[in-house]
Amino acid sequence: MNAVNIAGLVLAVGLVVFLVAALLFPERF
């Protein structure tokens, strides 16, 4: 894997975690 693939994977995982957190804890957003 190159740096671009790793960066994209990190961004995708971070976005999924953020969306799950927003769904579970809507009062914090």
Summary of the structure (lengths in Angstrom):
residues: 29
radius of gyration: 12.1
end to end distance: 34.1
largest distance: 38.0
contacts: 52
relative contact order: 0.13
helix: 86%
strand: 0%
